[in-house]
Amino acid sequence: MVNSQAGSHILVIEDEKYRRTISLEEATYSMGRHKSNAIVLNSKQASRKHATLIRRLNTKTNSYSYWILDGDLEGNKSVNGVFVNGEKCLVKELKNGDLINFGCNVNASYHCTTNGSDTFINIERFRNGNGTLNERTIGEVTAVKPREITSFKSTLRATLTLSDDRQDNLSSKETIQEQAFRDPLTDLPNRTLFHEYLSIALSNAKRNQNLVGVVLLDLDSFKQINDGFGYPIGDQLLKCCADRLNSCFRSGDIVARWGGDEFAILLPRISHIEDVSKIGQRILEILQQPFEVSGQKLQLRSQMGVALYPQDGQDVSTIVEQATANLRQNKERKIDGSASQGSTVDPKAAQLFKAKNVLSQALVQEEFSLCYQPQVNISSGEIHGMEALLRWKHPRFGQVSPSKFIPLAEETDLIIPIGKWVLKTACIQNQAWQKIGLPAVPVSVNLSPRQLQHPDLVKMVGQVLDETGLAPHWLELEITEAALMQDLELARKVMRELQQLGVSISMDDFGIGCSSLGYLKQLPFHTLKIAQSFVRELKDDSQDAALLSALITLGRSLNLRVVAEGVETEQQVELLRSLHCEEMQGYRFSKPLQAEEAAKFLALSPIV
């Protein structure tokens, strides 16, 4: 079931006439100067059809997000362009807090509650001295018409009211008095607000069927610090604890002041029970480190009580009572730092230990193999490349899905020797095909994030090329955007060194991330591989066709080779052809083939 109601999508627009806040609910919104647009941009510098907002399903998270497209769905682009966070883009998935400029004096900001705890939305924006948008505090929320946007109770229940430039000074009745729900010392949410956050988290968890965790934390040595150093030092220590706790959690997690020397942590979205153990251990580790307050080094001891939804309760009061009872028991037993009442063995660590042994054995016993999937030019019918794909046949369990064992290899660092084996095997195979007179084509090999960050990657690639005798230009390395974003500066350095070797580099799964024009210009890519998710959902006159057209146009404008992955039907072939994408890969042409079958396929080129 699609999680379409998990949050709100809000667009705040400020132009020459109005400041408007729009709750996004439709599948598409046309934006431009002409009054026929769903969202009119009141500026003479804006194009008649300037941009389009498109709602698209993220199949991984099973939730919707909005993309902004420069121009309309017919392929017409705006005159001045679209800028997201200062960067010009043809198409981009919007993230919470993104600032949008339409190449003129029209600004907008995008806000959503799908990636947090579904509570406050900070959407009040004001123009500062240079004409850009400046963020206000989280206390005030305005919009085009009354619409309840959160599930807050009583005085926390915020409604959205019409606002323009003449309504900058909101009355006290229209302002959420946030001070009543925050701890004045630490500026954390207080117990009252924590209960409301927990209530919302439980409502979302029941709908999304995820776990929710509550951790109560007691600083059991705090009284001695107050007695020994005085209350001013104790207050400063509490502030330091609050800052340190806040630093170690995700943006959607909530740290609150429970009262006295106690804190509460809300974990609104937990995937696995064992995650709570890891989080608890992380809390203890950061609190065990000495605090330096007014020249004094102070050490704290702490106790925890944990409760989980739905195991320990279905409502706020029951879960809080259970966490309190567990905290009391732990204090009585003097359990310093256990985040659960069960075994201290981390199930995840045990799983990784077993996986490492099994994968190591598979490498030694030669249980891995490679398949090759052709990349075809539909105009000439020629094969322009072969992608090497790793396969594992376990002697007992048979074929193991790459989606299961590759992440485990990544976590255990075995991806480094396995990746080297894949690279060397693919190069040997390509050299063998060329020696028997088959058409010479590049073979592409995927690099994982861990491989990209390995200090000896470039040296290893050079050694493999020397050992196998394969010319560097017949090797292409595929890198995902996610791998790049882990350390962009390191990625830039490594890619330039690989380019100096003569190796080609392609961006894999292009379009899933932000498809940034900026770093595409900075990094030495040769090929863009359009993500399968775009091709799979491609239909005639669909919104995905407009997004896909923009991605292809972006690649072609940078003189990059563009390959569409996951092509399975003739309809997809023809639609991609109409979008000027000529190179494709997928089951429509061939499934992944064993080396012998791939050689026969090469011998038959051209195939179309």
Summary of the structure (lengths in Angstrom):
residues: 608
radius of gyration: 28.0
end to end distance: 39.7
largest distance: 85.6
contacts: 1950
relative contact order: 0.08
helix: 37%
strand: 25%
